[in-house]
Amino acid sequence: MNLGHRQWSCPAGCAERAVRRAGLAVWVAAVGLPAAEVSLRGDRLSIRAEDEPLSAVLGELARLGVRVWMDPAADRRVHVALPDREVDAALRAVIAPLDSMVSWSVVPGPAGGFRQLSEIRVFAPGRADRARPIEPPPRRLELSRGADGRGPLHVDREVLVSVRAGTSPSEFLRFLSVWDASLVGWAPGGVYRLRLPRGADALAVADRMRADPIVRAAEANYAIRLPPPSMPGGSAAAAAGAPAVGAVSAVGSVAVLDTGLSLPPGWTIALAGAWDAVRPGEPVQDPVGHGTQMALVASGAVAPDMAAPVGATPVLAIRTFDDEGVTSNFDLLRAIAFASESGASVISMSWGTETPSEFLRTAVAEAQGRGLLVVAAAGNEPVGRPYYPAGYPGVIAVAAAMPDGRPWEKSNHGDFVVVAAPATAQFPIGYEGPAGRYAGTSTATAYTAAVLAQWLARNPGATPAQASEALTRALSDAGEPGRDPHYGYGLLDAAAVSRLFATPPR
């Protein structure tokens, strides 16, 4: 029976699960870097292909976030130039005489309410059962520093845009058409992720987009690399794994936004949940190790050298960095929103960048407005300038101290620093290296987050401002009298932790 080109709908992921249950092999198209160019705007599709495999053309759709299925035996060469056609018409021109089934999603947000292609299946007439998923390339961000190579690090050809209140779907779609941009994602708060044509400079395009009357904000999708590992040598006994608690509520947890979680054998923590912001729906793992290290500290399972133990603290592990230790602002926006919606009390971010972002600043402020305390690393380079998000208003910016209380030589400093905390710990898992002793503002940040989460648990109903104020009152003065660029308001040593836990909110 010829199914023709018809509408089809299925809950997200149901087809993939059906294939896995049936034990069928997943076909992966070798799309490489094809010459095919595809852009998608709602129900409008542009395709250019010069004697390219159909699988390469459909693979470009997969790069734009569309779930694509295809019968491998139906692959053939395609030569076509279709500017801005309705999806149905464009597909008919490209795949005929094959059949297809498509499904749609509805774009949310201030300019939302329009349909966007979300899934397509292509197969020989009557053989829908032969379609196999075309998987997009592994999620490794393609990075750029702009046309001159000296701009801020960002995802190549990607721009984040928010629009002014009252913008209609038709106005937004016209805006996309003007810039030949594809809508490839949206984040809570009305932030749209756009992909530009090949050769476009995202930094320059974002600058020009800001002049459009419908645009509230636009910037390149900035990227952040994790700091390189630092192993200062020496050894200290690592604490045993925290008692197994099993699944616990995310309410009151520390949300660790990092590389994921893969606990070493024999180690358990109070896990409030795990979510992958890089590839939502995938099981959370940690191919890098940094996130697992931070989760162990935030949970209380690993105590930094000479630090006061804080007890078991629930952790919400949110994978935000890819396999190369790189994240984008778009993934961070989704991760922060997930932490807020899940009921975490503290967000711990053991990383940073010198590039400020209006979108990231707004997301942090919105999380703070929902009652979350945000803790972030001051940075592992002593440049004396703010790192972000540590430098945003209300964020607890954490510098690093050695076990004897001296500043760690690589710790950043400046008037944005709030606290210095113990920065070295013995880990049962490595970060781009073997298990052992690591140092950094990362560890100091996760420890500070755990301490603050424990204080909030002892003082239910306290606000982030009250927690911050209690922390600064309890710290041990160090360095220059009063506030210090290396210690902030002081050192979070064992005496300070004891004073903090005895300090009520005011």
C-alpha positions as CSV (number, residue, x, y, z in Angstrom):
1,M,0.0,0.0,0.0
2,N,1.4,3.4,-0.9
3,L,1.1,5.6,2.2
4,G,1.8,8.8,0.3
5,H,2.9,11.9,2.0
6,R,0.7,12.2,5.1
7,Q,0.7,13.6,8.6
8,W,1.9,11.4,11.4
9,S,2.5,12.1,15.1
10,C,4.2,10.3,17.9
11,P,5.3,11.3,21.4
12,A,8.9,12.3,21.4
13,G,11.2,9.3,21.4
14,C,8.5,6.7,21.0
15,A,9.7,5.5,17.6
16,E,13.3,5.3,18.7
17,R,12.3,3.2,21.8
18,A,10.2,0.9,19.5
19,V,13.3,0.2,17.4
20,R,15.5,-0.5,20.3
21,R,12.9,-2.8,21.9
22,A,12.7,-4.7,18.6
23,G,16.4,-5.3,18.7
24,L,17.0,-3.7,15.3
25,A,20.4,-2.2,14.5
26,V,20.5,1.6,14.3
27,W,21.7,2.9,10.9
28,V,24.0,5.9,11.1
29,A,24.4,8.0,8.0
30,A,28.0,9.0,7.2
31,V,27.0,12.6,6.5
32,G,30.5,14.0,7.2
33,L,30.6,17.6,6.0
34,P,28.4,17.5,3.0
35,A,28.0,20.3,0.4
36,A,24.2,20.2,1.0
37,E,22.8,23.4,2.6
38,V,19.5,23.2,4.5
39,S,17.6,25.8,6.5
40,L,14.4,25.4,8.4
41,R,12.0,28.1,9.6
42,G,8.7,26.8,11.0
43,D,6.9,25.1,8.1
44,R,9.3,26.6,5.5
45,L,12.3,24.7,4.1
46,S,15.2,25.7,1.9
47,I,17.4,23.1,0.3
48,R,20.4,23.3,-2.0
49,A,22.2,20.1,-3.0
50,E,24.5,19.5,-6.0
51,D,24.6,15.8,-6.7
52,E,24.6,14.9,-3.0
53,P,23.3,11.7,-1.4
54,L,19.8,12.1,-0.1
55,S,21.1,10.8,3.3
56,A,23.4,13.8,3.4
57,V,20.5,16.2,2.7
58,L,18.4,14.6,5.5
59,G,21.5,14.5,7.7
60,E,21.6,18.3,7.5
61,L,18.0,18.3,8.8
62,A,19.2,16.1,11.7
63,R,21.9,18.8,12.4
64,L,19.1,21.3,12.8
65,G,17.4,19.2,15.5
66,V,14.9,17.3,13.4
67,R,14.6,13.5,14.1
68,V,15.2,11.8,10.8
69,W,14.5,8.2,9.8
70,M,15.3,6.8,6.4
71,D,15.4,3.5,4.5
72,P,19.1,3.0,3.8
73,A,18.2,1.2,0.5
74,A,16.3,4.3,-0.7
75,D,19.4,6.5,-0.7
76,R,20.2,8.2,-4.0
77,R,21.8,11.3,-5.5
78,V,20.0,14.7,-5.2
79,H,20.5,17.8,-7.3
80,V,18.1,20.5,-6.3
81,A,17.8,24.2,-5.4
82,L,14.7,25.1,-3.5
83,P,14.5,28.5,-1.8
84,D,12.0,29.0,1.0
85,R,9.3,26.4,0.1
86,E,6.6,24.9,2.3
87,V,7.9,21.7,3.9
88,D,5.5,19.4,2.1
89,A,6.3,20.9,-1.3
90,A,10.1,20.8,-0.7
91,L,10.0,17.2,0.5
92,R,8.0,16.1,-2.5
93,A,10.5,17.7,-4.8
94,V,13.5,16.0,-3.1
95,I,12.3,12.5,-2.2
96,A,9.8,11.6,-5.0
97,P,8.9,8.9,-5.7
98,L,9.6,7.8,-2.1
99,D,7.0,8.2,0.6
100,S,7.4,10.2,3.8
101,M,5.7,10.8,7.1
102,V,6.2,14.0,9.1
103,S,5.4,15.3,12.6
104,W,5.4,18.7,14.1
105,S,6.1,20.6,17.3
106,V,4.7,24.0,18.4
107,V,7.4,26.6,19.1
108,P,6.8,28.3,22.5
109,G,7.9,31.6,23.7
110,P,7.0,35.3,23.0
111,A,7.0,34.8,19.3
112,G,5.9,31.2,19.4
113,G,2.7,29.5,18.5
114,F,3.8,28.4,15.0
115,R,4.6,24.9,13.8
116,Q,8.1,23.6,13.3
117,L,9.1,20.3,11.6
118,S,10.2,17.9,14.3
119,E,10.4,14.5,12.7
120,I,10.5,13.0,9.2
121,R,10.6,9.4,7.9
122,V,11.5,8.6,4.3
123,F,11.1,5.1,2.8
124,A,10.2,3.2,-0.3
125,P,6.4,3.1,-1.0
126,G,4.7,0.8,1.5
127,R,8.0,0.0,3.4
128,A,7.8,2.3,6.5
129,D,9.2,-0.6,8.5
130,R,12.6,-0.3,6.8
131,A,13.3,3.3,8.0
132,R,16.2,3.6,10.4
133,P,17.3,6.7,12.4
134,I,19.9,9.0,10.9
135,E,21.8,10.1,14.0
136,P,23.2,13.6,14.0
137,P,27.0,13.8,14.4
138,P,28.3,13.4,17.9
139,R,27.6,16.5,20.0
140,R,30.9,18.3,19.9
141,L,30.5,22.0,19.5
142,E,32.1,23.6,16.5
143,L,33.9,26.6,17.9
144,S,35.0,30.0,16.5
145,R,36.5,33.3,17.5
146,G,35.0,35.2,14.6
147,A,36.3,36.3,11.3
148,D,39.5,37.8,12.7
149,G,40.1,35.0,15.1
150,R,40.4,37.3,18.1
151,G,36.8,37.5,19.3
152,P,35.2,35.7,22.2
153,L,34.8,31.9,22.0
154,H,31.4,30.9,20.6
155,V,29.6,28.2,18.7
156,D,30.3,28.7,15.0
157,R,27.3,30.1,13.1
158,E,25.0,30.2,16.1
159,V,23.2,33.2,17.6
160,L,20.9,33.5,20.6
161,V,18.0,36.0,20.2
162,S,15.1,37.2,22.3
163,V,12.3,39.3,20.9
164,R,10.3,42.2,22.2
165,A,6.9,41.7,23.8
166,G,4.1,41.7,21.2
167,T,6.2,40.2,18.4
168,S,3.9,38.0,16.3
169,P,4.9,34.6,14.9
170,S,4.7,36.0,11.4
171,E,7.1,38.8,12.3
172,F,9.5,36.4,13.8
173,L,9.5,34.1,10.8
174,R,10.1,37.0,8.5
175,F,13.0,38.0,10.7
176,L,14.4,34.5,10.3
177,S,14.0,34.7,6.5
178,V,15.8,38.0,6.3
179,W,18.9,36.5,7.9
180,D,18.4,33.0,6.3
181,A,18.6,31.6,9.8
182,S,17.3,28.3,11.0
183,L,15.5,27.9,14.3
184,V,17.2,25.0,16.0
185,G,16.1,25.3,19.6
186,W,14.4,27.4,22.3
187,A,15.1,27.8,26.0
188,P,12.9,28.9,28.9
189,G,12.6,32.7,29.1
190,G,12.0,33.1,25.4
191,V,15.5,32.6,24.1
192,Y,15.7,31.3,20.5
193,R,18.8,29.5,19.2
194,L,19.5,30.2,15.5
195,R,21.9,28.6,13.1
196,L,23.3,30.8,10.3
197,P,24.3,29.8,6.8
198,R,27.8,28.6,6.1
199,G,30.4,31.3,6.1
200,A,28.4,33.6,8.4
201,D,30.2,35.3,11.3
202,A,27.9,34.9,14.3
203,L,29.6,37.8,16.2
204,A,29.0,40.3,13.3
205,V,25.5,39.0,12.6
206,A,24.4,39.4,16.2
207,D,25.7,43.0,16.3
208,R,23.6,43.8,13.2
209,M,20.5,41.9,14.5
210,R,20.3,44.1,17.5
211,A,19.2,47.0,15.2
212,D,16.1,45.0,14.2
213,P,13.0,46.5,15.8
214,I,11.7,43.1,17.0
215,V,14.9,42.1,18.8
216,R,15.3,42.7,22.5
217,A,18.7,41.0,22.7
218,A,21.1,39.1,20.4
219,E,24.5,37.7,20.9
220,A,26.6,34.8,19.6
221,N,26.0,31.5,21.4
222,Y,29.1,32.0,23.6
223,A,31.1,28.9,24.6
224,I,33.0,28.1,27.8
225,R,35.8,25.6,28.3
226,L,36.5,23.9,31.6
227,P,39.7,25.0,33.3
228,P,42.6,22.5,32.7
229,P,43.3,20.1,35.6
230,S,45.8,21.0,38.2
231,M,47.4,18.2,40.3
232,P,49.6,19.8,42.9
233,G,51.1,16.6,44.2
234,G,51.1,15.2,47.7
235,S,48.4,13.0,49.0
236,A,45.6,12.9,51.5
237,A,43.2,10.2,52.5
238,A,39.9,10.5,50.6
239,A,36.8,10.0,52.6
240,A,34.8,6.9,52.1
241,G,31.7,7.1,50.0
242,A,28.7,8.7,51.7
243,P,26.0,6.3,52.9
244,A,23.7,5.1,50.2
245,V,20.5,7.1,50.5
246,G,18.8,6.1,47.2
247,A,16.6,8.5,45.3
248,V,15.8,11.7,47.3
249,S,13.8,14.8,46.6
250,A,15.5,17.5,44.6
251,V,14.1,20.1,47.0
252,G,17.0,21.5,48.9
253,S,19.6,19.9,46.7
254,V,22.8,21.4,45.2
255,A,22.5,21.5,41.4
256,V,25.9,20.7,40.0
257,L,26.2,22.1,36.4
258,D,29.2,20.3,35.0
259,T,30.3,17.3,32.9
260,G,27.8,14.8,34.3
261,L,28.1,11.9,36.8
262,S,29.8,8.5,36.7
263,L,30.5,7.4,40.2
264,P,33.4,5.1,40.8
265,P,32.7,1.6,42.1
266,G,31.9,1.5,45.8
267,W,30.9,5.2,45.9
268,T,27.4,6.4,46.5
269,I,25.9,9.8,47.2
270,A,22.5,11.2,48.0
271,L,21.3,11.7,44.4
272,A,18.3,13.9,43.8
273,G,18.3,13.3,40.1
274,A,20.3,13.7,36.9
275,W,19.6,15.3,33.6
276,D,21.6,15.9,30.4
277,A,21.2,19.4,29.0
278,V,23.5,18.7,26.1
279,R,21.4,15.8,24.8
280,P,18.1,15.8,26.7
281,G,16.7,12.4,27.1
282,E,20.0,10.6,27.1
283,P,21.3,8.8,30.2
284,V,23.7,11.0,32.2
285,Q,27.3,9.9,32.1
286,D,30.6,11.7,32.7
287,P,33.3,11.0,30.0
288,V,35.5,13.9,31.4
289,G,35.4,13.3,35.2
290,H,35.3,16.9,36.4
291,G,31.5,16.8,37.1
292,T,31.8,13.6,39.1
293,Q,34.6,15.2,41.2
294,M,32.4,18.2,41.9
295,A,29.4,16.1,42.7
296,L,31.4,14.1,45.2
297,V,32.5,17.3,47.0
298,A,29.0,18.9,46.8
299,S,27.4,15.8,48.3
300,G,29.8,15.7,51.2
301,A,31.3,12.3,50.1
302,V,34.7,14.0,49.5
303,A,35.9,16.7,51.9
304,P,38.7,19.0,50.8
305,D,42.0,18.9,52.7
306,M,41.7,20.4,56.2
307,A,38.0,21.3,55.5
308,A,35.2,20.7,58.0
309,P,32.9,17.8,57.0
310,V,29.4,19.0,56.1
311,G,27.5,15.8,56.0
312,A,25.5,14.2,53.2
313,T,23.9,16.8,50.9
314,P,21.5,15.8,48.0
315,V,23.0,16.5,44.6
316,L,21.1,17.2,41.3
317,A,23.7,16.3,38.6
318,I,23.1,18.3,35.4
319,R,25.4,17.5,32.5
320,T,26.1,20.8,30.8
321,F,29.5,20.2,29.1
322,D,30.2,18.0,26.1
323,D,32.8,15.2,25.8
324,E,35.5,17.9,25.1
325,G,34.7,19.8,28.3
326,V,33.0,22.6,26.4
327,T,29.5,24.1,27.0
328,S,27.4,26.8,25.3
329,N,25.3,29.5,26.8
330,F,22.2,27.9,25.3
331,D,22.8,24.6,27.2
332,L,23.5,26.6,30.3
333,L,20.2,28.4,30.1
334,R,18.4,25.1,29.9
335,A,20.4,23.7,32.8
336,I,19.7,26.7,35.0
337,A,16.0,26.6,34.2
338,F,15.9,22.8,35.0
339,A,17.6,23.4,38.4
340,S,15.1,26.1,39.2
341,E,12.1,24.0,38.2
342,S,13.4,20.9,40.1
343,G,13.5,22.7,43.5
344,A,17.2,22.9,44.1
345,S,18.3,25.4,46.7
346,V,21.9,26.0,45.4
347,I,23.4,26.1,42.0
348,S,27.1,25.2,41.9
349,M,29.1,26.2,38.8
350,S,32.8,25.3,39.0
351,W,33.9,27.1,35.8
352,G,33.8,30.5,34.3
353,T,34.6,32.8,31.4
354,E,35.8,36.4,30.9
355,T,33.0,37.0,28.4
356,P,29.9,38.5,29.9
357,S,26.5,37.5,28.5
358,E,23.2,39.3,28.8
359,F,21.4,36.0,28.5
360,L,23.4,34.2,31.2
361,R,23.2,37.2,33.5
362,T,19.4,37.2,33.1
363,A,19.1,33.5,33.7
364,V,21.1,33.8,36.9
365,A,19.0,36.7,38.1
366,E,15.8,34.7,37.4
367,A,17.1,31.7,39.3
368,Q,18.0,34.0,42.2
369,G,14.5,35.5,42.0
370,R,13.0,32.0,42.4
371,G,15.0,31.6,45.7
372,L,18.1,29.8,44.5
373,L,21.6,30.7,45.8
374,V,24.2,30.8,43.0
375,V,27.8,29.8,43.7
376,A,30.5,30.1,41.0
377,A,34.2,29.8,40.6
378,A,36.3,32.9,40.6
379,G,38.7,31.3,38.0
380,N,41.9,29.4,37.8
381,E,44.0,32.2,36.3
382,P,45.2,35.1,38.5
383,V,44.1,37.8,36.0
384,G,42.5,40.1,38.6
385,R,39.4,40.5,36.4
386,P,35.9,39.1,37.0
387,Y,35.0,35.7,35.6
388,Y,31.3,35.0,34.8
389,P,28.9,34.0,36.2
390,A,30.9,34.6,39.4
391,G,31.0,38.3,38.6
392,Y,27.2,38.8,38.3
393,P,25.3,40.5,41.0
394,G,24.4,38.4,44.0
395,V,26.6,35.4,43.0
396,I,28.9,33.9,45.6
397,A,32.3,34.1,43.8
398,V,34.7,31.6,45.3
399,A,38.5,31.9,45.3
400,A,40.8,29.1,46.3
401,A,42.9,28.6,49.4
402,M,45.5,26.0,50.3
403,P,45.3,23.8,53.4
404,D,47.4,26.2,55.4
405,G,45.1,29.1,54.5
406,R,47.3,30.8,51.9
407,P,45.8,31.7,48.6
408,W,46.3,29.1,45.9
409,E,48.8,30.5,43.4
410,K,46.6,30.1,40.4
411,S,43.4,31.4,42.0
412,N,41.9,34.5,40.4
413,H,41.3,37.6,42.6
414,G,39.6,40.9,42.6
415,D,36.8,43.0,44.2
416,F,34.2,40.5,42.9
417,V,35.5,37.7,45.2
418,V,33.2,36.9,48.1
419,V,34.9,34.0,49.9
420,A,38.0,31.8,49.7
421,A,37.5,28.1,50.4
422,P,39.6,25.0,50.6
423,A,40.7,24.0,47.1
424,T,42.6,20.7,47.3
425,A,41.1,17.3,47.6
426,Q,42.0,13.6,47.0
427,F,39.6,12.1,44.5
428,P,38.8,8.5,43.6
429,I,38.3,9.5,40.0
430,G,40.4,11.6,37.7
431,Y,39.8,14.6,35.5
432,E,41.6,14.1,32.2
433,G,44.0,12.1,34.2
434,P,44.3,9.6,37.0
435,A,42.6,9.6,40.4
436,G,44.6,11.6,42.9
437,R,44.9,15.1,44.5
438,Y,43.5,18.0,42.4
439,A,43.4,21.7,43.2
440,G,41.3,24.6,41.9
441,T,38.5,27.1,42.5
442,S,36.3,24.3,41.2
443,T,36.7,22.3,44.4
444,A,36.4,25.4,46.5
445,T,33.1,26.3,44.8
446,A,31.5,22.8,45.2
447,Y,32.5,22.8,48.9
448,T,31.1,26.3,49.5
449,A,27.8,25.2,47.7
450,A,27.6,22.2,50.1
451,V,28.1,24.3,53.2
452,L,25.4,26.8,52.1
453,A,23.0,24.0,51.2
454,Q,23.4,22.6,54.7
455,W,22.8,26.1,56.2
456,L,19.6,26.5,54.1
457,A,18.4,23.1,55.2
458,R,18.9,24.1,58.9
459,N,17.1,27.4,58.2
460,P,14.1,26.6,56.0
461,G,12.5,29.7,54.5
462,A,15.7,31.7,54.5
463,T,16.4,33.7,51.4
464,P,19.6,33.7,49.2
465,A,20.4,37.2,50.5
466,Q,20.1,36.0,54.1
467,A,22.3,33.0,53.4
468,S,25.0,35.2,51.7
469,E,24.9,37.6,54.7
470,A,25.2,34.8,57.2
471,L,28.2,33.4,55.3
472,T,30.1,36.7,55.2
473,R,29.5,37.3,59.0
474,A,30.8,33.8,59.8
475,L,34.0,33.8,57.7
476,S,37.5,34.0,59.3
477,D,39.2,37.2,58.4
478,A,42.4,36.6,56.3
479,G,44.8,38.6,54.3
480,E,44.3,42.4,54.5
481,P,41.9,43.5,57.3
482,G,38.3,43.5,56.1
483,R,37.4,42.6,52.5
484,D,40.4,41.4,50.6
485,P,40.8,40.7,46.8
486,H,42.2,37.2,47.5
487,Y,39.8,36.2,50.3
488,G,36.8,38.3,49.7
489,Y,35.1,38.7,53.1
490,G,37.2,35.9,54.5
491,L,38.2,32.2,54.6
492,L,35.7,29.3,54.9
493,D,37.8,27.3,57.3
494,A,36.5,24.8,59.9
495,A,36.0,27.6,62.5
496,A,33.9,29.6,59.9
497,V,31.8,26.6,59.1
498,S,31.1,26.0,62.8
499,R,30.1,29.7,63.3
500,L,27.9,29.6,60.1
501,F,25.9,26.6,61.3
502,A,25.3,28.4,64.6
503,T,24.2,31.6,62.8
504,P,20.5,32.2,62.3
505,P,19.2,34.3,59.5
506,R,18.5,37.9,60.1
